[in-house]
């Protein structure tokens, strides 16, 4: 046999082989270099981002310490909501550890934290607290203090609301619901899961629905944190690649904690809801630890389609998605059949007003605005600050409830639109402590979800006749001989000034003749008050308004006595606080102090007040406004069951576009405005539209609390006089009335007619 010849390659073929191998080597080196470069780059990016997230701490706003009182207007549901805000754990029976509560035979049994761990019971006679007692010994208790109430975390420019919770504090059934839905093999894969993708594809093909996600939980986190939302094949590859890098750089539990606290769960009004803890508060008004299995399943169900399954807007879709999650938890052995069946039949259980009631968004918006004077807006939400606000959590809830119920009460009496139905009006409420300027409650509209415009701080409206007390205040400051018994004529007349003429009339269309200042203010008489303004000088009325710190632009014309200029409800509250606090102007404040993440006080916001009018003048006007409540335009307050010592004034513009009520006790002042945003006529007076809201709020606010009376300053004396003569009354006078005077002008002569 002949010898087999070896294969020979031509030089051309050899060059091609060498070139190909060289090209392949360069390509492989390039790919390797690309992977090394991007691995190092993305590793650094991930490390920087993770370190940044670890350094970030949410800034929390706290309400003032809460006090539970016997006789307080607080329902059982209100107390449960408050305990959820405080992070108390609900249990079937009361445990031994502090910070828990149980519902027992229509009572709430609870153990407080801190220095008061002894268990107590709270009984109700809705909507009041009828009894508070110690569970050991049944000792009755009048007052029970609690710690400051966490209200909300401050949001950033993106208006994302978050409540960061450590993984160990997230209940197991919440974690199980999310992992079952989004990534069952989370603890088994390395960031990218081909097995999970194949399983999800098979499951979806069998069911005909998209029940299973193809991305791992880590991939979802990478997509939201590091990548753009574009839907391309390149981005999907990069997502998987970064997920593997992320898993190599941090622990599984850290990834899960970050995901559960950041995942987007829909929109409520202008806020984006992020994280399971925030969703628990917004959807159910609960602390995360008190979520039931169906509630946890609903939150998990929203991850896949947070807007199209939004339970407030699409309840049927949300219910269907929730039940799919419950079924998946049953299939994987996390729920027994009976538990799954019960869960599927449970209603969604949403709390419609959780944003307005629990989060106090209008108050938080105003607080955030005040903080911007000290801190950078972009950094506030992540500085880990603890802001002690001036908010009273109970009063804030009462204000929101009173505003909504009061608007519902007058709805049928409002002007009808093209549809023939009454057109819904808007309202705002501000409650303040006059002595300190602490804003205790603030509501800017019926619903924050429907409108984020804060009418309490931003809407400039005419105060109408609510301005009249300051006309009399200017008179008393200008001439110390004037007082509530001074008389003025209330009769038809025309005022002329600067080439202008003005002929006012009274709201009732009637004239009272000669009346005292007290009666003129109590009945809100337009002509009489304009005559008082003319006597003192309209320029002096303007000067008085500015001297008490009001910056509203007003002109010295007769019509100014009817409030023909613009103020915000917060400004009007600040003005009336001068009367309530004996002539002192106090700056409104929304927070008292700021602490850093280590607990060090970094800012203190002390009350700022200064004397602007005499205490005697302020008291004389306050005393006249007490008559407005007892026998004037605010007398419906008494028919609504409010019996405490209170001063107040209705406010109605001539065209009935704005309705106001302002009233105060020595400790609490509240302003209510009602109207339309587009300045249409409301058709109702302040007594008809704003007074019902104010009365509801004050009844709830004052129930079970102190009921102090106004105390006159040293320069004021009270005396009984005969109204026919203005002299001191004798025992024979057929009519005697109590009146107040400055000491130096108090009548000394006895009545000559009945001596």
Buried (B, 14 or more C-beta within 10 A) or exposed (E): EEEEEEEEEEEEEEEEEEEEEEEEEEEEEEEEEEEEEBBEEBBEBBEEBBEEBEEBBBBBBBBBEBBBBBBBBBBBEBBBBBBBBBBBBBBEEBBEEBBBBBBEEEBBBBBBBEEEEEBBBBBBEEBBBEBBBBBEEEEEBEEBEBBBBBBBBBBBEEEBBBBBBEBEEBBEBBBBBBBBBBBBEBEEBEBBBEEBBEBBEEBBEEEEEEBBBBBBBBBBBBBBBBBEEEEEEEBBEBBBBBBBBBBEBBEBEBBBBBBBBBBBBBBBBEBBBBBBBBBBBBBBBBBBBBBBBBBBBBBBBBBBBBEEBBBBEBBEBBBEBBBBBBBBBBEEEBBEEEBBEBBBEBEBBBBEBBBBBBBBBBBBBBBBBBBEEEBEEEEBBBBBBBBBBBBBBBBBBBBBBBBBEBBEEBEEEBBEEEEEEBBEBBBBBBBBBBBBBBBBBBBBBBBBBEBBBBBBBBBEBBBBBBBBBBBBBBBBBBEBEBBBBBBBBBEEBEBEEEEEEBEBEBBEEEBBEEBBBBBBBBBBBBBBBBBBBBBBBBEBBBBBBEBBBBEBEBEBBBBBBBBBBBBBBBBBBBBBBBBBBBBBBBBBBBBBBBBBEEEEEBBEBEBEBEEBBBBBBBBBBBBBBBBBBEBBBBBBBBEEEBEBEBBBBBBBBBEBBBBBBBBBBBBBBBBBBBBBEEEBEBBBBBBBBBBBBBBBBBBBBBBBBEBEEBEBBEBBBEBEBBBEBBBBBBEEBEEBBEBBBBEEBBBEEBBEEBE
